[in-house]
Every structure is written in C-alpha cells, then in structure tokens.
Amino acid sequence: MKRIFFVEDDLSLIGGLSFALRKQGYEIDIARTSMEAESLWQNGIYDLVILDVSLPDGSGYDLCRKIRETSRVPVMFLTAADEETDIGMSKQQVVRFVRLEALNWCKTAVPIGVLLVTCLAWGLNAVLRYLVGGEFSEIPVFGVSAVGIFSGAVLGVLTVWIAAQSPAKRAARVSPIAAVSGNAADGKRKPHRAKARFSKVESSLGVSHAVSAKKNLFLMSGSFALSIILFLCFSVLVELLGCLLPTSLSAPNLTIASSDYSNTVNHTLVDTISGMEGVTHAYGRMYAENIPAAFDVDTEQTTADLISYDELQLGWLPDNDMLRKGSDLAKVYGDSGYVLAIWDQDVPLDVGDKIRLGSSEVEIAGMLKYSPFSNSGQTDGEIILISSEETFTRMTGVQDYAIIDIQVAKSASDQDVAAIRGLADGRYEFTDRRDEGDRSTYWAFSLFIYGFLAVIALITVLNIVNSISMSVSARMKQYGAMRAVGMDGRQLAGMIAAEAATYAFSGCIIGCAAGLPLSRLLYDKLITSHFPYHTWSLPVPALCIILLFVLGATVASVYAPSKRMRRMAITETINEL
C-alpha cells in the first residue's frame, strides 16, 4: 500500500482529496501546520508528499526544503492561488536563482581563466626575455603572483554578480504563463513593422529585431564603439612611443669622430672598418657649415649648412619614412646639381627651389620631414642641405669625413669592438652607443598596448556572439514558425546576419564618429605640440583593421546560431506550435 503525506490547512480540500485517495487504496497521513508536518515526517516513511504552498505557520517551500535535506521522496505542490504571480517561485526567489546560476559559472570559469592567464603571462615573459631582450633579458619566465590571481578571481566574480542583476530583475518580471508558453515578448505591441520595400524580407526582419530592443542595441553598439575608440586612441600612444624612442635604420652602434667635427677622419677608414669582424655597415658624413648662400625665396638666412650622405644613407631615407610628399630622391644620387633640404616651420624652402652655394647652384629635389641631427627634429630656422658624397666633394673639394658611424651585429664581441676602438688610436673620439640602440622598451610597450587592444577586441567578439545566440534562443518559436511557413535555413541565417550587421554597423559609425576626433585631439596634444613635423592624418591602416574586425565579429556571431537554425526540424516545430 502506498503511503501519502498530505499537508493542507483547508478542511474542504482535506475532506474531498483524502476521501478520493483512500477510495483508491492509499494510506494518508494529514497535517494542517508546518510544525505538525515536521513531527509526522520524522515518525513516518512516505512514498509521496503533497504540500500546500501557504500554511498558517510557514511556507510549503520551506517545508519542502527541510524534507529534501533527508529524503528524495517525490513532492507535489497544491495551492488554491488563482493569480499568475502566485504560481511557482516568488520574484525574490527568481532573482536569487538567476544570481546563483550566474555565479555557478564562476566555479568553472574562474579556474579556467586563472590557468589561461597564467599561461599567457608565461608566454609574454618568454617573449620579453628571449625575443625583446635588453633590460628584460633577466625577467623570470615562470612565476605566479598570488595577489594577482586572487584579485583577478575576485574581480571576475564581482563582474559576473553585477552583470546578473539586470537579467535577474527582468526574469522576475516575466509572467509564469508567458514563461511556460515561451512567448514572453509576444504580448508587447511592436512600434512599427519591418519594411521590406528596399531589401529582402529576412534582412528587414533582422534589422527590425535589432532596433526594436533599444537597450540591447545600445549595449551591443556600445561594445563595438568602445573597442574602436580605444583602438584609435591607443594607436596614437604607439606613434608617440615611436617619436620618443625612434627606430631608424641608420642608428649607429659605434661612432668615430674628429674632436671638433672637422673633416679630418681619413675616408679610407670606412673601407677598413667595413671589412672587420662583426661589422655590418660603416658610413661617413662630411660637414660644411655657414656656406654663403642666396635663395629664390624670401628668407633672412644668408648661409646654409651642407652635409654629405653616401648611397646607403640616402637609400635608408624612404625606408625610415623621412621624405615628404613630392620628393624625388633619385635626382640626388651621384654627382648632380640636386640636394635635399630639411623641412622646418621657420624655413620657407620647398621642392623645386634653387639655391646658390658659393659658386655653384643646386636645386632642391626633396624635403625631409624632420632633422635627424637634433633631438627635437627641428632646425631652429637654420637651413640644412644634404647632398651625395660626389656632389659635396665637387662643391667643397673635401673628401675626408667628420664622423663615421658603425653598425655591428648582435653577435659582435667586446674584442671586435676593441679592435675598432684601436683604429681611433687617440687621434679621433670613439663612442660606444650599443646601449642607446636598445629597443626593448619600445617593443615591450608596443606589446602591452596591442595586447590590451587584443583582449578588448576578444571580449567584444565574445559579447556579440553570446548576445546573438541568446537573442536567437529567445525567439526560437518565432524562427520555428517561420520555418513552418516556408522560410529556408539560408533566409533565417540572413535574418540573423542582418541583426548582427546592424549592431556592428551602428557601433562602427558611433566609434569612428567619436574616435577620430578624439584621436586627432590626442595627436595634437601629445605629438604635434612637441614634434611639429608630425601632423595628424586620417589613419587609413587603422580604419582598415577596424573594418576587418567588424566583419570578422559579425561572421563569428552568425555562424553558430545559423547552424542551429538549419538543423531545426520543421515537423518538430509544427508539433510544438
């Protein structure tokens, strides 16, 4: 015989239900209060428990919780409530349930996140130590920061808890009937219909889905826009770093110079040094200062400085992006009548201007963006011209150098450097600049900036993928109905793609509209104000990267939901409807 434990305070229900159950052969124990029920439960063994939700001294839910502590007996709830909101969980219970469900993911996500971040940190340490080198050559590869792991875990849990607040409150407002039917939003009147006059029906429906949920549209577009703004602004910081720590192909490791920078260093020394062990390049420069000059343009200057470049140094100019637009470097090579001039805001010279230097006349074939001979990149109003070695010797009669710059291989030993130093032999000044050429700080900072941007971009992509997936899940019956009336999988995929593209396009417009002016403002304040030869221009490469990112995020967010739509069986959909 089956034993049933019946907890109910309504005498009419007790009488009718107990009569019907006993007539069917069941043995019934009845309790009318929580206290009485707890006493009977401890003294009996039952096959089924029927509980009233509302009891005089407590709740049937609380009594069920106590029963579950010691037994897995089936429990059936019985209530006389006639309102939808009285059925099932209370709003507070729904909020707590959603919060706990979200936090439950942290049990898996936090350990995985800690493991991934630790491995990533080890990888970055290895890159800094073995690839960047320099001041990072002694950094430990494998290390664990307990404070960092704890802080990251706490931050992750707090983020999840905060993110769960809005969905929890929204879930608590859903009607139980609507939740069971799966059409929580069907009762809301749409503010407008999807217009398919200028596009396909599926595209119009996708756009309509995106714009109908204003809050979701704001959050999704904002994610894209924030990533774009950060990318444009951080790109300015990378360029600022390049100005502060310039990377030049002509940067020397060693220097041999005359004591007064006169042209007294034997020019044959360059060939001697070029053939030595560990040397990759050796090149010299000749100087002629305060040459009497006459200009076609109106300027107060009456003299000019002339500096020689060999073919190697001239060839590095376009590689270092030092030539202004309109320059023709080919004219400068060999014994020609052409020179390069250094641009300065106080120098009115430009390409095509002619200058008379002593008894010779030269024409400007190109302009350098800034001066490679000063830390500020400016000439302070002085006119500095650069010519080939052949042109310099013809005009001045000088062929010895004032300075010789030397680049050595990373494998060059101290003995190799000592041999080069020995060539100075006390006649010239020798300077070891190998430490000045250390680019480790530049690469480390660049790695940090672009790594940060990569993390932001990844978060944005994961966010839109998750949001699109949840949006599809919420409208599963709607999509199923569309399949039932004739829409194929490709059309449904097009509708999802249109929804994702709407988020991406709006975020791209907002991000560029806000990011480009902010990028220009930062550029003017941080770079142009200190390095006038650098002026802001439309960051075309950055915009191309942004476009590729937006397209990639859209495709990634559409793939999984579209695959699920194509697998949806029409017969199952019709049966559910």
N, C-alpha and C positions, 0 to 999 in steps of 0.2 A: 504494500500500500504506500502511495506517495504522500509525504507529509509537506504541508504548505504552511508557511509562517505569514500571516496576514496582519499588517499594521495599518489601522484606519480608525479615525475618530468619529466618522459619520455613521450613526446607528442604522439608517436606512440602507446604506451601501453594505454595511456589515451583514445585515439580515439577508438581503437578496443574494449577495455573492456567495456567502457561506452556505446558504441553502442549496444553491446550484452546484457548488463544488462538492459538497457532501453527497448529493444525489448521484454524482458521477464516481463516487467511491474514494474521494480524497479525505485525508485526515487534516484538520485545520486547527492551528493554534492562533488565537486572536489577541492583539494588544492594541490599546487605544492611545497610548502615550509613548514617548521615546524611552522614558525611564522603565516603564513596564516591558517594552520590547527588548531592552538590553538585558533585563533579568531573565526573560523567557529564552532569549537567544543563547545565553550561557548554559542553560539547562536542557537544550534540545538539539536534535540533528534534523535538518530540513533539506528537502530537495528543490524547493522554490521559495523565494521571498517576494511578497507583493507589498510595496510600500506606498503610503500616501505622501505626496510632496509636502503638504502643510500639516503639521501636527501641533497640538496645543502647547507643547513644551520644547519644540525644536523643528528641525527640517529633516525631511526624509533623505535628503542628500547627505547630511551629516551622519545619519544613522547608517546609510549605505557605506560611507567611508569607514566607519568603525567595523562593519561586517567584513569589508574587504581586507581588513588587517589580519583576519584569521581564517577566511574562507573564500573560495571561488564559486560559491553557490550562485546560480542564476538569480538576478534581481529584476523585478518588473515594477515600474512606477505607475501609480494610479492617481489621478487628480481630477477634481471637479472644475478646474480652471477653464473659463470659456474665452479668454483673450489670448491672442497670438503671443504677446510678450510674456505671458505666464507659463508658456510651454518651454521645457528644457532649461538650459543654463540662464542665469541672470546676466545682465550686461557686465557687471563686475567680474563674474566668472569667465565670461568670454574674453575680456581684456586681459585677465591674468593668464588664461590659456594661451592666447596669442603671444604674449610676452615670453612665457615659458617655452613655447615652441620655438621662438626665435633664439632664445638663449641656449636651447638644447643643441642648436647647430654649432655653438661655440665649443662644445666638447670635442667635436671633430675638427672644426676649422682652426681653432687656436693652436693645437699641436702641429697640424699640417703647416700653418702659417709660420710658426716658430722654426720648424725644420727647413722650410723653403728659404726663409730669410737668412737663417744661419748659413745654409749652403751658398746663397747668393753673396753674403758678406765674405765668406772664404774665397769665392771666385774673384770678387773685386780686390781683395787683399793680394791674391796671386797676380792679378793684372798689374796692380800698383808696384808690386815688388819685382816681378820678372820682366814686365814689358815697359812700364813707365820708368822705373829705376830712380836714379838720382837720390834725393833725400828720402825716398820711400823704399830704398833698396834693403833696409833692415826691418821693415814692418813685418810682424809675425803673420803668417798665413792663417793658421788655425788658432782661433781664440774665441771665447764665449763670454759675453757680458751678461751676468745675471740681472743687473739693473735694467739693461736694455730689453731683455726677454720679458721680465716682469712688467715693465712699463708698456711694452707692445701688447702683451696679453690683456692688461687692464684697459688700455685704450680700445682694443678690439671689442671687448665685452661691452664697454660703455657705448661704443658706436652702435653695436647691434641693439642694445637696450633702447637707446634713443630713437633709432630707426624704426623700432617696433611700435612706438607709441601711436603714430598716426594710423597704421593698419589695424591696430588693436581697437582703437576707438571707432574706426569705420566699420569693422566687423561687428562690433557691439550694436551698431545701429541697423544692421540688416534684419529684416523681418524673418522669423523662422519659416514661414510659408514660402517666401521668396528664396530662402536659402535651400530649402528642400527641392524646389522646382528648378533651381539653377538659373533663374532669370531675375537676378537681383536688380538689374537696371532697366528691365523691360517696362516697368510701370512709369518711368520718367519720360515725359514728352520731349522729343528732340526739338531743339530750337529751329532747325532747318533741315531740309532734305539734301541728300547728296546730289550735286548737279553733274550730270554726265553728258552735257552738251558738247564740251570740247575735249573730252577724254573718254577712255573706256570705263565701263561700269565699275569694274573691280578697282581701278585706280581711284575713281571718285569715292567709292566706299572706304578705301583705305585712308584717304585724306580726311574724309568725314569722321572716321573713328579717331584719328589723331587730334583734330581740332575740337571735337566735341568734349573731350575731357581736358578742361583748361589747366587744372593743376598738374596733371601728368605731362601735358605739352610744355608747361613752364619748366618742370623739373628736367625733362629729357633734353629740351633745347638748351637749358642752362648748363647741363653737363657738357654738351658739345662746345658751347660758347666759352665756358671756363677753361677747357683744355686748349682751345685755340688762343685765347687771350694769354694764358700762361706761356704757351709755346712762342708767341710773337715777342713777349716781354723778355723771356729768358734768352732768346736769340740775341737780343741787344746786349745782355750781360756777356755772352760768349764773344761778341765783337769787341766789347770793352776790354775783355781779358786779352784779346789779340793786340789791342793798342798798348796796353800796359806791359805786356810781355810779347813783343813782336817776334814772329818767326820769319827769318829771312834766309834764303839760300846762300847769301853772301856773308853771313855772320862768321867771323873768324874764330879759331881756337887759339892761335898764336899770332903775335904781331912783332915785326921787326921794323923800327922806325929811326929816322935820324933825330938827334936830340932837339933840334929846333924846327923840325919838319921841313927842312930844306931838301932839295933834290940831290942828295949825296949818297944814297944807297945804290950800290952798283947793280945795274939792271940784269947782269948775268947771274945774280944770286937767285933769281926766280927759277931759272932752269936747274940750278944746282939743287935747290930745295925740293923742286918737283920730283926729282929722281930719288929722294931719300926714303928710307923705310918708314911706313906708317903715314906718309903724306898723301892726301887725296887731291888737294888743289893748292896752288900758290899763285898769287896775283898781286900786282903792284899798282900804285897810283902816283901820278906826278901832279904837283900843285904849282899854280902861278897866280899870285894874289895881286889885287889892285892894278890890273891892266887898264890903261886908259881906254875908254870905250865911248862910242857915240851910238845913240839909239834912234830908231824911227819914231818911237812913241814918246810921249811927254813924261819924263821922269827926272827927279832931282839927282839920280845917281850918275856919276861920271866915270866910274870904274866898274870892273867885273872880275870875278874870280873864275879861273879855268881849271878843271880837274880832268885827268885822263882816265878812261876805262878801257881795259882790254876786251877782246871779243867774249870772253867768259862772263865778265861782269855785265856787259851790255845784254847778253842773252838771258841773264837772270832777271832783268827788269820786268819783262812781261810775265815771267813765272811768278814773281812776287806781287803782281798786280799793282805796279807803281806808275804805269803810264796813263796819262789822262786820255780821254777820247779824242781822236783826230791825230794822234801821234803816229809818225812813220819812222820806226826805228831803223829800217833797212838803209835809209839815207846816211846814217851816221857812221856806218862801218867803213874801214879803210881810210885812205887819205882823201877826204871830201871837204866840202865847204859847209857842212851841216853840224849842228850841235844840239844838245838837249838843254833845256832850262828848267829850273825848279820853280814850281808854282808857289806863290805866296800872295796873300790878300793885299799886301802892300807893293807887289811887283806887277806892273801893268802889261807884262810881256805875254805873247801868245804865239801859237804855231803860225809860221809864215813871216814873223817879224825878222828884220835884218839888223845885224849889229856889226859895227866896225871896231875890231880889236887891234890897236896899233896900226899896222899897215895892211892887215887882212880883213876881209869881210866874210861873215858867216851868216847863215840863215837858221832859224830855229825850226827843227824838224819834229820836235815833240816836247811835251811838258811832263815832268814828274809830279805826282800828286803831293809829295812832301819831301823834305830834305832828309836823306839817310845819314847826314853828317851832324845832326843835332838831336838831342833827346826829345825836344818839343816838336820836331818835324817842321819847324819854321826857319826862314832865313833872316827874319827880323829886318826885312827891307833890302838886304843885300842881294845882288844879282850873281847867281852861281850858275855857271855853264859846265856841261860835261861833253867831252869830245872823245874820239877814238885816240889811241896812242899815236897813230901815224899823223893825224891832224895836229895833235898837241906838239909833237916834235917839229913838224914843219913850221908851225907858227912861233915857237919859242926857242927852237934849237936844243932843247933839253931832252935827254933820253934816260937819265937815271931817275930812280924813284925816291919819293919822300917817305913812303911806307910800303911794306909788303905784308899782306895778310895771308895766313896759312890755315888750312883746314886739315885736320888729321882724323884718321879712322878711330872708331871706338876701341879697337884692339891695339892702338899705339901705346907703347910702354913709356915709362919715365926715361929709359935710356934713349929712346928715339927722340923725345923732346929735348933731352940734354944735348944730343948731337946737333939739333937745330940751334939750340941756345949757343953752342960753341961757335957757330958761324958769325954770331954778332961780335964775338971776340973783343968786347969792350968798346968797339967803335960805334955800335948802334944800341939803342934801347930795345930790350927784349921784354915782352909782356905775355904771360900765360893767362889766357881768357877761357880756359876749358870749363871752369865752374860757372862762368857767366852764360855759357851756352846750354845750361841745364834746363830742359823743357819740362821737367817732371811736374812742377806746379801747374803749368798750363794744361797738360794732359789730364792731371788729376782733377782739376776744377772743371774742365770740359766734361770729363766722365761723370762727375757728380751732377752737373746741370742736365745733361742729356739723359742720365739715368733717372733723375727725378721726373723729367718730362715723360719718359717711357712708362713709369709707374702710373702717372696721372692718365696717360692715354689708355693703358690697360684697364684701369678702374672704369673709365668712361665706356670702353667697349663692353666690359662685363656688365655694367649697369644697363646699357641699352639692350644687350642680349637677354638679360633676365627680365627686363620690363616688357619687351616684346613677347617673350614666352608667356609671361603671366597674363598679358593682355589677350593673347590667343586662348589661354586656358579659361579665362573669364567669359569668353564669347564662344565656347566650344559648341554649344547647342545652336547658336546662330549660324556658325560656319557649317554645322551639320545640316541645318535646314537648307542652306544654300546649295550644298552638295545634292540634297534630295530633290531640289527643283531644277537641277541641271548644270550647276557650276562645276567645272572640272578642277583638278588639282592645280593646274597651271594658273587658272584665274584666281584661285584662293591664294596662291603664292604671290601673284601680282598684287593682290589687295594688301597682303602683309608687307610686301616690299614698298608699296606706296605709303603705308603708315610709317614705316621706319625712315623712308626717304624724307617725309615731311618733318620728322624730328631733326634729322641730320641737316636738311636744307635750312630750316629756320635757325638752328644752332650755328650753322656756318655763317649765315648773314649777320646774326647778332654778334658772334665772336669777331668777325672781321670788322664790322662797323665800330665796335668798341676797342678791339685790339690794335688796329692800325694807328688810330690817333694816339693811343697810349704808348705804342711802340715808338712813334715819332717824338713824342714828348720826352720819353726816357732817353732816346738817342741824342736829342738836342741838349738835354741837361747833363748827361753823363759823358758823352763823347765829343760832340761838336764844340761845346763850350771850352773843352780842354785841348782838343785836336781839331782845329778849324779845317784842316784839309780833308776831314771825313765829314760828309754830309749824308743825311738820310735819303734813301731812295726806296721805292716800292720793293719789298722783299719777295721777289718773284719765286726764288727757290723755296722759301718757307711756305708761300701760298700753295705751291705745287705739292709739297709734302702734306699740307693740311687737306688739300683736295683728295689725295690718295688715302689719307687716314679716314676721312669721312666716308668715302666709297667702301673702303675695307670694313669699317664698322657696320655699315648698312648691310653689306653682303653677309657678314658674320651673324648679324642678328636675325636675318631672314632664313638662314639655312635650316636650322633645327625645327622651327615651327612649320615651315613649308613641307618638310619631310613628314612631319606628323599628320599634316592635312592630307597629303597624298595617300597615306596609309589608312585613312578613315574609311570604313566600310559604309556604303550607302544604306544597306539593309539594316545594319545596327542603328544607324541614325534614325531611320524611319520608325523602327520599333520603339526607340526611346521617345520620339515625338508623340 
